[in-house]
């Protein structure tokens, strides 16, 4: 996004430059009206920030110019002023936000809040599930919601609405996910609005956390408390002010989108913390963490698991002969092959370090593991990333049902298989059985 800062005070121009820089804006700064008009004539902006008081007496004409100019028509305008009494006059001039110059922290907070809620695409419109059996109320609500930019899916019965919601695969910050549910309490059919709410809150994924507004003509304290206890976020008594409903909808969706954004960032940080950047496989740290549950589940549910240790042959020679960039290319190609060859939700593929990879495979006994490893060895031999011939030595160890062996023991056995494969000529698979006395 791009902002034009029109400010003749060096102190405030630097402050605004810092604020918008932290928000990710490209900044153009001008110090007089002549330069401001020149910028507006040549560039298109997402936001204009103006200080009211100027040495050359800038007035509201600059705001009017922005509103009419083709490149910057209806561009949001932030107006900075030191005089609170000016706000009433300015509010009628098409200004989007008036910021009082109280202190730097307050200015930064108000500008940030405006940008987040009005310019971030995260808060544009939203998808609403409306459950209402009254034709007259539905007609009014659909008109207002759609005119406000919301995408509305309407159902007159709880059964139909719940079926549609339950079948929805998108949730959280996904583009087609619902952002809000609005439901009448009393509905035609067997499923009431209360039951719809309970069903939604029973879901274990992000759909179960969606904000919900309920509507009813009953305003008793007992009903309101019951609705809040089952997970309703807001409550409207019929008849209600449409403007109030729109404000509540906006606030709930905004908060929901903010939480979605936080969860997305947490997932991104989690991926960064657990993934090897070069190969896209799990890193050694996450392998050690996840292997505990991996082995625990196999023991509790009684299924076999196998562990492969894969080490690229003569990899130091690859780096020395072709350079480290080609070595990275080879590692990346092997990582992609491994990730594509195993089940993402069941198996675990990790780069253990250097040119060594580890694969944990659920529901896999020794016979199946040997077949998988040999197919993998052949595919690696056929890869030829950057026309470089690479091969791998693979060691296998397996836990059969009722064998109580931990990750460290199984890894040591498979790793010994790798050393045996290398000492036997490399580019081969070696399986070592567990000592039956264990």
C-alpha positions in Angstrom: 0.0 0.0 0.0 1.1 3.6 -0.6 0.5 6.7 1.5 1.0 10.4 0.8 2.1 12.3 3.9 1.5 16.0 3.7 3.2 17.5 6.7 5.5 20.6 7.1 6.8 19.8 10.6 10.0 17.8 10.5 9.1 16.3 13.8 5.6 15.1 12.8 6.7 14.1 9.3 9.4 11.8 10.8 6.8 10.4 13.3 4.3 9.7 10.5 7.0 8.2 8.3 7.9 5.8 11.1 4.2 4.9 11.8 3.3 4.1 8.2 6.6 2.4 7.6 5.9 -0.1 10.4 2.5 -0.7 8.9 4.1 -1.7 5.6 3.3 1.4 3.5 5.4 2.9 0.8 5.7 6.6 1.8 5.8 9.8 -0.2 6.3 12.9 2.0 5.7 16.5 0.9 6.1 19.8 2.8 3.9 22.2 0.8 0.7 22.3 -1.2 2.4 22.7 -4.5 4.3 19.4 -4.0 1.1 17.8 -2.7 -0.8 18.6 -5.8 2.1 17.3 -7.9 2.1 14.0 -6.1 -1.6 13.5 -6.3 -1.5 14.3 -10.0 1.1 11.7 -10.8 0.6 8.9 -8.3 -2.3 6.7 -7.0 -2.6 6.4 -3.3 -4.3 4.0 -0.8 -4.3 6.7 1.9 -3.6 10.4 2.3 -2.5 11.9 5.7 -2.7 15.7 6.1 -1.8 18.1 8.9 -4.4 20.8 9.2 -2.1 23.7 10.0 0.3 24.9 7.3 2.5 27.9 6.8 1.0 28.3 3.3 -2.6 27.9 4.7 -3.7 24.6 3.3 -7.5 24.3 3.6 -10.2 21.8 2.8 -9.7 22.4 -0.9 -7.0 19.7 -0.9 -9.5 17.2 0.5 -12.0 18.2 -2.2 -9.3 17.8 -4.9 -8.6 14.2 -3.7 -12.3 13.4 -3.7 -12.7 14.5 -7.4 -9.4 13.5 -8.9 -9.5 10.4 -11.0 -6.4 8.7 -9.7 -7.3 9.3 -6.1 -11.0 9.5 -6.1 -12.5 8.7 -2.7 -9.1 7.9 -1.3 -9.3 7.6 2.5 -8.0 10.8 4.2 -6.6 11.0 7.7 -6.5 14.6 9.1 -4.3 15.6 12.0 -5.3 18.5 14.2 -4.4 19.9 17.6 -7.8 21.5 18.2 -10.6 19.2 19.3 -13.2 21.9 18.5 -12.2 21.5 14.8 -13.5 18.0 14.6 -17.2 18.9 14.1 -16.4 21.1 11.1 -14.1 18.5 9.6 -16.4 15.5 9.9 -18.7 16.9 7.3 -15.9 17.4 4.7 -15.5 13.8 3.6 -12.5 13.1 5.9 -12.2 9.4 6.9 -10.4 9.8 10.2 -9.6 12.8 12.5 -6.5 12.3 14.7 -5.9 14.6 17.6 -2.3 15.3 18.1 -2.1 14.5 21.8 1.0 12.4 21.9 3.0 10.1 19.6 1.6 6.9 21.2 -2.0 8.1 20.7 -1.4 9.2 17.1 0.2 5.8 16.3 -2.6 3.8 18.0 -5.4 5.7 16.2 -3.7 5.5 12.7 -3.0 1.8 13.2 -6.5 1.1 14.3 -7.9 2.9 11.2 -5.6 1.1 8.8 -6.3 -2.3 10.3 -10.1 -1.9 10.3 -10.6 0.1 7.1 -7.8 -0.7 4.7 -6.7 -4.2 5.5 -8.5 -6.6 3.1 -8.8 -8.9 6.1 -11.9 -6.9 7.2 -13.6 -6.5 3.8 -17.2 -7.7 4.0 -17.6 -11.3 5.1 -19.8 -14.4 4.7 -22.9 -14.7 6.9 -25.2 -17.7 7.6 -28.7 -16.3 8.3 -31.3 -18.6 9.9 -34.7 -16.9 10.0 -38.2 -18.2 9.2 -40.0 -14.9 9.1 -40.3 -13.7 5.5 -40.6 -10.0 6.4 -37.6 -10.0 8.8 -35.6 -12.0 6.3 -36.3 -9.5 3.5 -35.2 -6.6 5.6 -32.1 -8.2 6.9 -31.0 -9.6 3.5 -31.4 -6.1 2.0 -29.3 -4.4 4.7 -26.6 -7.1 4.9 -26.1 -7.3 1.1 -26.0 -3.5 0.8 -23.3 -3.5 3.4 -21.3 -5.9 1.2 -21.9 -9.2 3.1 -22.3 -12.5 1.3 -25.4 -14.1 2.9 -26.6 -17.6 2.8 -30.2 -17.9 4.2 -32.2 -20.8 5.5 -35.6 -20.8 7.1 -35.1 -24.0 9.1 -32.5 -25.1 11.7 -32.2 -28.5 10.0 -31.3 -27.1 6.6 -28.9 -24.5 8.1 -27.1 -27.0 10.3 -26.7 -29.5 7.4 -25.2 -26.7 5.2 -22.9 -25.5 8.0 -21.7 -29.0 8.9 -21.0 -29.8 5.2 -18.9 -26.6 4.8 -15.2 -27.7 4.5 -13.8 -24.2 4.7 -13.2 -22.6 8.0 -11.0 -20.1 9.9 -9.3 -17.6 7.5 -10.2 -19.6 4.3 -11.7 -17.4 1.6 -15.0 -19.2 1.5 -15.5 -19.8 5.2 -18.4 -18.5 7.2 -17.5 -15.5 9.4 -20.8 -15.2 11.4 -24.0 -17.0 12.2 -27.2 -15.1 12.9 -30.1 -17.2 14.1 -33.6 -16.7 15.4 -34.2 -18.8 18.5 -37.7 -19.9 17.6 -37.7 -21.7 14.2 -40.1 -23.8 12.1 -39.3 -27.5 12.2 -37.8 -29.7 14.9 -34.5 -28.0 15.4 -34.5 -24.7 17.3 -31.9 -22.0 17.2 -30.6 -23.2 20.5 -30.0 -26.6 19.1 -28.2 -25.1 16.1 -25.9 -23.2 18.4 -25.2 -26.3 20.5 -24.4 -28.3 17.4 -22.0 -25.7 16.1 -20.2 -25.4 19.5 -19.8 -29.2 19.6 -17.5 -29.1 16.5 -13.8 -29.6 17.3 -12.3 -27.6 14.5 -12.4 -23.8 13.9 -16.0 -23.9 12.7 -17.0 -24.5 16.4 -15.5 -21.1 17.3 -17.5 -19.0 14.8 -19.2 -16.0 16.4 -23.0 -16.3 16.7 -25.7 -13.7 17.2 -29.2 -14.9 18.3 -32.5 -13.0 17.9 -35.7 -13.4 19.9 -38.7 -11.4 21.2 -38.1 -13.0 24.6 -35.8 -10.7 26.7 -35.9 -12.6 30.0 -32.7 -12.7 32.0 -33.0 -16.5 32.2 -33.0 -16.9 28.4 -30.1 -14.5 27.9 -28.0 -16.3 30.5 -28.8 -19.6 28.9 -27.8 -18.4 25.5 -24.5 -17.0 26.7 -23.9 -20.3 28.6 -24.3 -22.4 25.5 -21.8 -20.2 23.6 -23.8 -17.3 22.0 -21.6 -14.2 21.5 -24.3 -11.6 21.2 -28.0 -11.3 21.7 -30.6 -9.0 20.0 -34.1 -8.5 21.1 -36.8 -8.1 18.4 -37.6 -5.6 17.1 -34.0 -4.3 16.8 -32.3 -1.3 15.2 -30.8 -2.4 11.9 -27.9 0.1 12.4 -27.1 -1.6 15.7 -27.2 -5.0 14.1 -24.7 -3.9 11.4 -22.3 -2.5 14.0 -22.5 -5.7 16.1 -21.9 -7.8 13.0 -18.9 -5.7 12.0 -17.4 -5.9 15.4 -17.8 -9.6 15.7 -16.5 -10.3 12.2 -13.5 -8.0 12.8 -12.6 -9.8 16.0 -13.0 -13.2 14.4 -10.8 -12.1 11.5 -8.1 -10.8 13.9 -8.1 -14.1 15.7 -7.9 -16.0 12.4 -4.9 -13.8 11.5 -3.2 -14.6 14.9 -3.9 -18.3 14.4 -2.5 -18.2 10.9 0.7 -16.5 12.2 1.0 -19.1 14.9 0.7 -21.9 12.3 3.3 -20.1 10.2 5.7 -19.8 13.1 5.0 -23.5 14.0 5.9 -24.5 10.4 9.1 -22.4 10.5 10.1 -23.9 13.9 9.5 -27.6 12.8 10.4 -27.6 9.1 13.8 -27.8 7.4 13.8 -24.7 5.1 15.9 -26.3 2.3 14.0 -29.6 1.9 10.6 -28.9 3.3 10.9 -32.0 5.6 10.5 -31.9 9.3 13.7 -30.8 11.1 15.6 -32.9 13.7 14.0 -31.1 16.6 10.4 -31.8 15.5 11.3 -35.4 14.6 12.4 -36.0 18.2 9.3 -34.3 19.6 6.7 -36.0 17.3 8.3 -39.4 17.5 7.2 -39.8 21.2 3.5 -39.7 20.2 4.3 -41.7 17.1 5.6 -44.7 19.1 3.0 -44.2 21.9 0.1 -44.5 19.5 1.6 -47.6 17.8 1.9 -49.3 21.2 -1.6 -48.3 22.4 -3.3 -49.3 19.1 -1.2 -52.3 18.3 0.1 -51.7 14.8 3.6 -52.2 13.4 5.8 -49.2 12.4 9.1 -49.0 10.4 11.9 -46.5 10.4 14.1 -45.8 7.5 17.5 -44.0 7.7 18.6 -42.7 4.3 22.1 -41.3 3.7 23.2 -39.9 0.3 26.3 -41.6 -1.0 29.6 -39.6 -1.5 27.8 -36.4 -0.8 30.9 -34.6 0.2 32.3 -35.3 -3.3 29.2 -33.8 -4.8 29.8 -30.6 -2.9 33.5 -30.5 -3.6 33.1 -31.3 -7.3 29.9 -29.3 -8.2 29.7 -26.7 -5.4 27.4 -26.4 -2.5 24.6 -24.8 -4.5 24.3 -28.1 -6.5 24.5 -30.0 -3.3 21.6 -28.0 -2.0 19.7 -28.7 -5.2 20.3 -32.5 -4.7 19.1 -32.3 -1.0 16.0 -30.3 -2.1 15.1 -32.8 -4.8 15.4 -35.7 -2.4 13.3 -33.8 0.2 10.6 -33.2 -2.4 10.7 -36.9 -3.4 10.4 -38.1 0.2 7.5 -35.7 1.0 5.6 -36.8 -2.1 6.2 -40.5 -1.4 4.7 -40.7 2.1 1.4 -39.9 3.7 1.5 -36.4 5.2 -0.9 -37.0 8.1 0.3 -40.5 9.0 4.0 -40.8 8.2 6.9 -38.5 9.3 9.7 -37.4 7.0 12.6 -35.5 8.5 16.0 -34.2 7.5 18.1 -35.5 10.4 21.2 -33.5 9.5 23.5 -32.9 6.6 22.7 -35.5 3.9 20.8 -37.9 6.2 17.0 -38.3 6.3 14.7 -40.3 8.6 11.3 -41.7 7.7 8.8 -43.1 10.2 6.0 -45.1 8.7 2.8 -46.2 10.4 1.1 -49.6 9.8 4.2 -50.8 8.1 5.9 -54.2 8.9 9.4 -55.3 7.8 8.2 -56.9 4.5 6.4 -53.7 3.4 9.2 -51.5 4.6 11.7 -53.4 2.4 9.6 -52.8 -0.7 9.1 -49.1 0.1 12.8 -48.6 0.7 13.9 -50.4 -2.5 11.4 -48.3 -4.6 12.8 -45.2 -2.9 16.4 -46.2 -3.6 15.5 -46.6 -7.3 13.7 -43.3 -7.5 16.6 -41.4 -6.0 19.0 -43.1 -8.4 16.8 -41.8 -11.2 16.4 -38.3 -9.9 19.6 -36.8 -11.4 19.0 -33.2 -10.1 21.0 -30.8 -12.2 22.3 -33.8 -14.2 24.2 -35.0 -11.1 24.1 -38.7 -10.4 23.2 -39.4 -6.7 22.5 -42.6 -4.9 21.4 -43.5 -1.3 22.2 -46.1 1.2 19.1 -47.0 3.3 18.8 -48.8 6.6 15.6 -50.3 7.9 14.3 -51.3 11.3 10.8 -52.4 12.2 8.7 -52.9 15.3 6.1 -55.6 15.0 3.0 -55.8 17.1 3.6 -56.1 20.9 7.3 -55.2 20.7 8.2 -52.5 23.1 11.0 -50.5 21.5 11.6 -46.7 21.6 12.7 -44.3 18.9 16.4 -44.3 20.0 16.7 -48.1 19.8 15.0 -48.3 16.4 17.0 -45.4 15.0 20.3 -47.0 16.1 19.4 -50.2 14.4 18.4 -48.6 11.1 21.5 -46.3 11.3 23.6 -49.4 11.7 21.9 -50.7 8.6 23.1 -47.6 6.7 26.7 -48.2 7.7 26.4 -51.9 6.6 24.9 -50.7 3.3 27.8 -48.3 2.7 30.5 -50.9 3.7 28.8 -53.3 1.3 29.2 -51.0 -1.7 26.6 -48.3 -1.2 23.3 -47.7 -3.1 21.5 -50.5 -1.4 19.0 -51.3 1.3 19.8 -53.2 4.4 17.3 -54.5 7.0 18.4 -55.3 10.5 15.9 -57.2 12.7 15.3 -56.3 16.4 16.8 -58.7 18.9 13.9 -61.1 19.7 14.8 -61.1 23.4 13.6 -57.5 23.6 
